[in-house]
Amino acid sequence: SFLWYEHGNLTQQLIRRGKFGGAAEPEVLRRLTREAAYEMLESNMLEDVDRIIPVPLHPRRLRERGFNQAEIIAQELSTITGIPLDTTHLYRTRYNAHQVGLGKQDRAKNSQQLFALRYPEDLYRQRILLVDDVITTGNTILSCAKAMYAARGSKVLVFALAKARRTINNHKI
């Protein structure tokens, strides 16, 4: 992940501004992604990545929001890096409740068997960059990765704009 996502910090404010509400500003997500992409290009993280796959939204959620924030991030990464964007193979199997506000156990239950893979043979032995906006408990990413097991021999790397960091007894974990 590129940034830390904490309650009330600037990262949380920017990402929420980028994806929620009637006045959502997806351009905020694009700008943050550009910064992250240039840093990743300087590292070896993207070496030999064959395709970029965003965490998909259910069609109903896509209609509600009007865009998929993970796809916006993935599109920007694809444009900057030249790595192909793939929005056809990974899909949601059902509509589920928003993860925001759910506890750890409810998030895990909410994301079980939530994703599946079309034509897994197309992804045989590929290096895939799985993209999401924020990783909180990791359950959504884990559910996606489990679906990717159907693509034999593939390797899944994960990128998110931000990773949630929690504080327990005034210590960041």
Buried (B, 14 or more C-beta within 10 A) or exposed (E): BBBBBBEEEEBBEBBBBBBBEEEBBBEBBBBBBBEBBEEBEEEEEBEEBBBBBBBBBBEEBBEEBEBBBBBBBBBBBBBBBEBEBBBEBBBBEEEBEEBEEBEEEBBBEBBEEBBBBEEBEBBEEBBBBBBBBBBBBBBBBBBBBBBBEBBEEBBBEBBBBBBBBEEEEEEEE
